[in-house]
């Protein structure tokens, strides 16, 4: 939960869990469904999804919002679209997200850096990077926006996008801490850096 006052200067780390009936999210058709849901939010002027990470049974987002209402409306649009598309894959109706989203404001550059590492490298925490030969060959999580992230240590440009791969859409960040602040005070993120636990999150 977040306070009644939300500063537009602070990005947020959002976590969303899905019900078991939806199945594993790290599969191509579920990826496509969530990609459509992210795309629904592109173009909003008051809410931006800056990074996304799809794990087995939950989703992590880094977002920026003008205020608490913009955050609620933007996430509602994302969740409605994701629910419709994920349910369609199983031929089912009903709840996909069993609990309300959990959103934590990131108020310092250190928190922003930790959240970026946590979201983009969460697959290493769950050992998804060892799940099969294709995953072991990957430098970044293909079920995240890591391929479009410009803050990896030792890399001066974005990754080239493989043929046939459709990245998850992103909005360019506007907050100081996501654009400048974390890089000014902290090192860039290592490709193989495994994030530690985020104690403020109920979802690993």
N, C-alpha and C positions, 0 to 999 in steps of 0.2 A: 504494500500500500504506500501511497505517497501523500504528502501533506496537501492541504487545501491550496497552498500557494506553490506554483511551479515556475521557476525562472527559465526564460527562454535561453539564457546563457549556458544552461547545463544540459548536456546530452543525458540519455537514460539507457540503462541496460534492462531490457524486457525479456521475461521468460514465459513461455507458454507450453503447457503439457497437453498431450492429446490422449484420448481414450484408447484402450487396448484394441478395440474392435476396428479401428482405422488401419491397424497393421504397422509394420516398420516403415518409418518415413524415409530412410536412406535407400530408396529404390527409384528407378527412373520415372515411373508414372507419378509417384508422390512428389518427387522433385518438381516435375512439370506443373502439378497442381499448386504447389506453394509458390512457384515462380509466377503463376498467373495472379495469385493473391497479392504478392509484392507489387506487381505491375499495376494493380488497381490503385495503389497509393501514389504512384508516380504522377507528378503534376500538381499534387496538393501544395498549396502555398504555406500552410500552417503546420504541416507534419511531414517529416522526411525519414524514411528508412535508409540509414547510412550503411549498415552491414547486417548480414543475415548468416546464421549457422543452423543447419538442419541436422539434428541428432536422431537417435533411434526412436524415441518417443516424446521428444520435446524440441522446441525451436527457441533460439536466442536471437534477439534483435538489438542493434544499437540504433536509437532513434533520436531525433530532435523534434521538439514541439514548441509552439508559441506559448501555450498555456495548458492547463489541465483539461479543458474542454477539447482542445485540438488533439491532445494525446488520446483521450477517450474515443473521439470520433474517428481518428486515423486507425487506431487499433481495432475498433469495431468493424470498419470497412475491410481491413485485412482478415479478420477472423470470420466474417460472414462469407467472403469469397473463398477462403481456405476450406471452410466447412462444406460449402456447396461442391467444390471440386473434389475434395477428399472423399466425401460421401458417395459421389457419383462413381468413383473407382470401385467401391464395394457394393454398389446397388443398395445402399442403406439410407435411412433417415435418422435424424436425431443429433444429439450433442457430439461434438468433436473435441471441444475444449471444456473439460469438466469443471474447471475452476477459473476464477477471474485472473487476468494477467497479473504478473508481479513486476513492478517497475521501480527501479532504484535510480535516483538522480546521481550523476557523477560530478562531484563538485570540485575536484582537484585534478591537475594533470596526472598525478600518480594513479588515481582511480581510473581515469580514462585509459591510460596505458595498460593497466591490469585488465580492464574490460575488453579492450581490443585483442589482447593476447588470449583471454579466456574464450571469447566468441570465435575468433578465427582459427585458433589451435585447439579447440575443444575436442576435436576428433582424436588428438593424441592423448588427451586425458582419458578418453573412453577406449583407447587402443583400436580405434577404427582404422588407423593408418597401417595396421598389421592385418586387416581383414581382406586377404587375397593379394595376388600378384599385382593387380592394377593399382590398388591402394598403396602398396609398398613402393611403387615406382613414382607416385605422385609427390610433388614438392609441397603442394597446398591442398587443402580439403576441397574436393570438387563439389561437395554439398554445402559450400559456403561462398562468400564473396571474396575470399582470399586472393583469387586470381586477379582481381581488380584493385587490390590494396597496394598503395605505394610506399608503405612504411616498413617493408621487410629489410632486415639488416643485410648489407652487402649487395643489394640490388638497386640500380639507379633508375629503372624504368619498370612499367607494368609487365606482367607475364604476357607472352603471346597467347592468344586464345586458340586452343586446338581446333582443328577442322571438325565441324559438326557440333561443337559444344556451345550451348547457350547459357551464358552466365546469368546468375540471379541479378535482377536490376538493382541499381543503387542510385541514391541521390547524393550529390556532393555535399559534404558537411559545411556548415556555416559558423558553428560555434568556435570560439577562440581555442578552447581546450582540445577540440578534435582536429582543427586545422594546423595550429601552431604550438599550443601550449605543451602537449605531452612530448613533442619532439624537442622542444627547447630545454626541458629539464630532465628528460629521461632517454635512455638508449632506444634505438629502433628494435623491432621484434625479430627474434631469430626464427627461422623457418622450422626448426625442430625444438623450439622452446615449449615445454609442457607446462600449461598453467596450473597453479595450485588451486585449492578450494576457495570459492567465493562465499564467505560466511553469511553474507546477506541474502543468498539465494536459496530457495527451498528445493531447487532442481539442480542436480550435478551436471 
